[in-house]
Amino acid sequence: MGYGAKIIADSVSAAGHRLVTMEVTFPRLVLAEFNTHRMFSRNSASSRAIPVKTQLTRVRDNPFVPDVWGRNQAGMQAEREVGEATAAAAREAWLAARDRAVEQAERLLALKIHKQLANRLLEPFLWHTVIVTATDWSNFFALRANPEAQPEIGRVAALMQQAYGSGTPAVVGEGDWHLPLLQPEEYDGSFEHTEQARQVSAARCARVSYLTHDGRRDLDADLKLYRRLVESGHLSPLEHVATPDPGGARIGNFLGWRQLRKTIPGEDDFASWSDTALGD
């Protein structure tokens, strides 16, 4: 795992509105900056879902270590890098901090502390994978594929811009759907037109993979996950699945596309249709 950006679904409506879903990987420490871009629909691999042992292996074997060590100065950008000797010492300090985080996460694991806490100690050293879908990309590219951006987000933004520029969207007609993480063999002329296909796609976006966390592809598990998401009001994964809007309107954060989320009555306020949201 390391920096990466690839298009996993690229669609264009008859009206010319392009909708792109990417799988991107970058250091976990710049996730907050990525999440400030409100035109994006996104779902991430969760520290609450991935076993601590899995995260410990990743941090030991392939930690994120900065490759740009900026010299401290006033302001948000480091205009100069430190010298080689200082960079080597900084890398040593970073890895020492990684070792200490691993040690304490292992201690929490031995105490049977849940992964939603134990994994948090490892986050500065983790690579992070996000599914992101949008119709509007230019502002993100202008701000983040930019020398003034923090190097870690700038690097992945440049990869995303390159992927977007080289992508070739498929025309999706009225009534058909943009279905990230549906696999090529699942486009059999029938399945991709079903409600099940839409539910499977949304569930896989929630998981950030077409595989379960046990490493299997399981349609029944996908459909069960979809039902749990809807019943619990966790509807953001449904935003990646969308159908062209005949009028080309802006609906939510998409232009010319209607998200699967928008087909759920009361999708904008879980409290309006579930007592569980109120703690009952």
C-alpha positions as CSV (number, residue, x, y, z in Angstrom):
1,M,0.0,0.0,0.0
2,G,1.1,3.5,-0.8
3,Y,0.0,6.6,-2.8
4,G,-2.6,5.6,-5.4
5,A,-5.6,6.8,-7.4
6,K,-7.6,4.8,-9.8
7,I,-11.0,5.3,-11.4
8,I,-13.4,2.4,-10.6
9,A,-16.5,3.9,-12.3
10,D,-16.7,6.6,-14.9
11,S,-20.0,7.6,-16.3
12,V,-21.5,10.4,-18.4
13,S,-25.2,11.2,-18.9
14,A,-26.8,12.0,-22.2
15,A,-26.8,15.6,-21.1
16,G,-23.0,15.5,-20.7
17,H,-22.7,15.5,-16.9
18,R,-19.7,13.3,-15.9
19,L,-19.8,11.3,-12.6
20,V,-16.5,9.7,-11.5
21,T,-15.8,7.3,-8.6
22,M,-12.2,6.8,-7.6
23,E,-10.4,4.6,-5.1
24,V,-7.6,6.7,-3.6
25,T,-4.9,5.8,-1.0
26,F,-2.9,8.4,1.0
27,P,-1.6,8.9,4.5
28,R,-4.3,8.8,7.2
29,L,-2.9,12.0,8.6
30,V,-4.3,14.2,5.8
31,L,-7.8,12.6,5.8
32,A,-9.2,15.7,7.6
33,E,-8.0,17.9,4.8
34,F,-9.5,15.6,2.2
35,N,-12.8,15.6,4.0
36,T,-13.2,19.4,3.9
37,H,-14.2,19.1,0.2
38,R,-18.0,19.1,0.4
39,M,-18.7,18.3,-3.2
40,F,-17.3,14.8,-2.6
41,S,-19.3,11.8,-1.5
42,R,-16.8,9.5,0.3
43,N,-16.4,6.5,2.4
44,S,-13.3,5.3,4.1
45,A,-11.8,2.2,5.5
46,S,-12.8,2.5,9.2
47,S,-10.6,2.1,12.3
48,R,-13.8,0.8,14.0
49,A,-14.1,-2.1,11.5
50,I,-10.6,-3.4,10.8
51,P,-9.1,-5.8,13.3
52,V,-6.3,-4.4,15.5
53,K,-4.1,-7.3,14.4
54,T,-4.5,-6.4,10.8
55,Q,-3.6,-2.8,11.4
56,L,-0.6,-3.7,13.5
57,T,0.7,-5.8,10.7
58,R,0.3,-2.9,8.3
59,V,2.0,-0.5,10.6
60,R,4.9,-2.8,11.2
61,D,5.4,-3.9,7.6
62,N,4.5,-0.8,5.6
63,P,4.1,2.3,7.7
64,F,3.6,5.7,6.3
65,V,6.8,7.7,6.7
66,P,7.1,11.2,5.3
67,D,9.4,11.6,2.3
68,V,9.4,15.4,2.6
69,W,10.7,16.9,5.8
70,G,10.0,20.6,5.7
71,R,11.9,23.0,7.9
72,N,9.9,24.6,10.7
73,Q,8.9,28.2,10.0
74,A,5.9,30.6,10.5
75,G,2.9,29.9,8.3
76,M,1.2,26.8,6.9
77,Q,3.8,25.9,4.3
78,A,7.3,24.7,4.7
79,E,9.2,26.5,2.0
80,R,12.4,24.6,2.5
81,E,13.4,21.1,3.3
82,V,15.9,20.1,6.0
83,G,19.2,18.6,5.0
84,E,19.9,14.9,4.6
85,A,21.3,14.4,8.1
86,T,18.4,16.1,9.7
87,A,15.9,14.2,7.5
88,A,17.6,10.9,8.5
89,A,17.2,11.8,12.2
90,A,13.6,12.8,11.7
91,R,12.8,9.5,10.0
92,E,14.5,7.7,13.0
93,A,12.3,9.7,15.4
94,W,9.2,8.9,13.3
95,L,9.8,5.2,13.3
96,A,10.6,5.3,17.1
97,A,7.1,6.8,17.6
98,R,5.7,4.1,15.4
99,D,7.3,1.4,17.6
100,R,5.9,3.0,20.7
101,A,2.4,3.2,19.2
102,V,2.6,-0.4,18.2
103,E,3.7,-1.4,21.7
104,Q,0.8,0.5,23.4
105,A,-1.8,-0.8,20.8
106,E,-0.7,-4.3,21.6
107,R,-1.1,-3.6,25.3
108,L,-4.7,-2.4,24.7
109,L,-5.4,-5.4,22.6
110,A,-4.2,-7.7,25.4
111,L,-6.6,-5.8,27.7
112,K,-9.4,-6.6,25.3
113,I,-10.0,-2.9,24.5
114,H,-12.2,-2.5,21.4
115,K,-10.5,-1.7,18.1
116,Q,-12.4,1.6,17.8
117,L,-10.0,2.8,20.5
118,A,-6.9,0.6,20.1
119,N,-6.6,1.3,16.4
120,R,-6.5,5.1,17.0
121,L,-3.0,5.0,18.3
122,L,-1.8,3.7,15.0
123,E,-3.5,6.2,12.7
124,P,-0.6,8.6,12.1
125,F,1.4,5.7,10.6
126,L,-1.3,4.2,8.5
127,W,-2.1,4.4,4.8
128,H,-5.8,5.1,4.2
129,T,-8.1,4.1,1.4
130,V,-11.2,6.2,0.4
131,I,-13.9,5.7,-2.2
132,V,-14.8,9.2,-3.5
133,T,-17.5,10.1,-6.0
134,A,-18.2,13.5,-7.5
135,T,-19.4,15.5,-10.5
136,D,-17.3,18.6,-9.5
137,W,-13.6,18.2,-9.3
138,S,-11.9,21.4,-10.5
139,N,-11.9,23.2,-7.2
140,F,-10.2,20.2,-5.4
141,F,-7.6,19.9,-8.1
142,A,-6.9,23.7,-8.0
143,L,-6.4,23.7,-4.2
144,R,-4.8,20.4,-3.6
145,A,-2.7,19.6,-6.7
146,N,-0.9,22.7,-5.8
147,P,2.6,23.4,-4.5
148,E,1.1,25.2,-1.5
149,A,-0.8,22.1,-0.3
150,Q,0.7,19.8,2.3
151,P,2.9,17.5,0.3
152,E,1.0,14.3,1.3
153,I,-2.3,15.5,0.0
154,G,-0.7,17.3,-3.0
155,R,0.8,14.1,-4.1
156,V,-2.4,12.1,-4.2
157,A,-4.3,15.0,-5.6
158,A,-1.9,15.1,-8.6
159,L,-2.5,11.3,-9.1
160,M,-6.2,11.9,-9.0
161,Q,-6.0,14.7,-11.5
162,Q,-4.0,12.5,-13.8
163,A,-6.5,9.6,-13.5
164,Y,-9.4,12.0,-14.1
165,G,-7.8,13.5,-17.2
166,S,-7.0,10.1,-18.7
167,G,-10.4,8.5,-18.0
168,T,-13.0,7.6,-20.6
169,P,-16.6,7.8,-19.3
170,A,-19.2,5.3,-20.4
171,V,-22.6,6.7,-21.4
172,V,-25.3,5.8,-18.9
173,G,-28.8,6.2,-20.2
174,E,-31.9,7.5,-18.4
175,G,-33.0,4.8,-15.9
176,D,-29.6,3.1,-15.8
177,W,-27.1,3.5,-12.9
178,H,-23.6,4.3,-12.1
179,L,-22.5,1.3,-10.0
180,P,-19.0,1.4,-8.4
181,L,-17.4,-1.9,-7.5
182,L,-19.7,-4.0,-9.5
183,Q,-17.4,-6.5,-11.2
184,P,-17.1,-6.9,-15.0
185,E,-18.6,-10.4,-14.9
186,E,-21.6,-9.1,-13.0
187,Y,-22.6,-7.0,-16.0
188,D,-24.5,-9.8,-17.7
189,G,-27.2,-7.7,-19.4
190,S,-29.7,-8.3,-16.6
191,F,-28.2,-8.0,-13.1
192,E,-26.9,-4.4,-13.5
193,H,-30.5,-3.2,-14.1
194,T,-31.8,-4.6,-10.8
195,E,-32.4,-3.1,-7.4
196,Q,-30.1,-5.8,-6.0
197,A,-27.2,-4.5,-8.1
198,R,-27.7,-1.0,-6.7
199,Q,-27.8,-2.3,-3.1
200,V,-24.7,-4.5,-3.7
201,S,-22.7,-1.5,-5.1
202,A,-23.7,0.7,-2.1
203,A,-22.7,-2.0,0.4
204,R,-19.3,-2.5,-1.3
205,C,-18.7,1.3,-1.2
206,A,-19.4,1.2,2.5
207,R,-16.8,-1.6,2.9
208,V,-14.5,0.2,0.5
209,S,-14.0,-3.1,-1.3
210,Y,-15.9,-5.7,-3.3
211,L,-14.7,-8.2,-0.7
212,T,-15.9,-8.7,2.8
213,H,-13.5,-8.0,5.7
214,D,-12.9,-11.8,5.6
215,G,-11.6,-11.5,2.1
216,R,-14.6,-13.1,0.3
217,R,-17.0,-11.8,-2.3
218,D,-20.4,-12.6,-0.9
219,L,-23.6,-11.2,-2.4
220,D,-25.7,-12.2,0.6
221,A,-23.3,-10.4,2.9
222,D,-23.5,-7.3,0.6
223,L,-27.3,-7.3,0.7
224,K,-27.4,-7.8,4.5
225,L,-24.9,-4.9,4.9
226,Y,-27.1,-2.7,2.8
227,R,-30.2,-3.4,4.9
228,R,-28.2,-2.7,8.1
229,L,-27.0,0.6,6.6
230,V,-30.5,1.8,5.7
231,E,-32.1,0.6,9.0
232,S,-29.4,2.4,11.0
233,G,-29.6,5.6,8.9
234,H,-26.0,5.3,7.7
235,L,-26.8,6.4,4.1
236,S,-23.5,8.0,2.9
237,P,-22.5,4.8,0.9
238,L,-25.8,5.2,-1.1
239,E,-24.4,8.4,-2.5
240,H,-21.9,6.7,-4.8
241,V,-24.7,4.9,-6.7
242,A,-26.6,7.3,-9.0
243,T,-28.8,7.6,-12.0
244,P,-28.9,10.5,-14.6
245,D,-31.4,13.2,-13.8
246,P,-33.4,13.9,-16.9
247,G,-33.5,17.7,-16.2
248,G,-29.8,17.9,-15.4
249,A,-30.5,19.5,-12.0
250,R,-28.2,19.8,-9.1
251,I,-29.4,17.3,-6.5
252,G,-27.4,17.3,-3.3
253,N,-23.7,17.6,-4.2
254,F,-24.1,16.1,-7.7
255,L,-24.9,18.0,-10.9
256,G,-27.1,16.0,-13.3
257,W,-27.3,12.9,-11.2
258,R,-29.7,11.6,-8.6
259,Q,-28.1,9.5,-5.8
260,L,-29.6,6.2,-4.6
261,R,-29.7,8.0,-1.2
262,K,-32.3,10.4,-2.5
263,T,-34.7,7.6,-3.1
264,I,-35.0,6.9,0.6
265,P,-37.8,9.0,2.2
266,G,-36.5,11.3,4.9
267,E,-32.9,10.5,4.0
268,D,-31.8,13.9,5.3
269,D,-33.1,13.4,8.9
270,F,-32.8,9.9,10.4
271,A,-34.6,11.2,13.6
272,S,-37.7,11.8,11.5
273,W,-38.3,8.1,10.8
274,S,-36.5,6.1,13.5
275,D,-36.9,6.0,17.2
276,T,-33.5,4.4,17.5
277,A,-31.9,7.7,16.5
278,L,-33.4,9.2,19.7
279,G,-31.9,6.4,21.8
280,D,-35.3,4.6,22.4
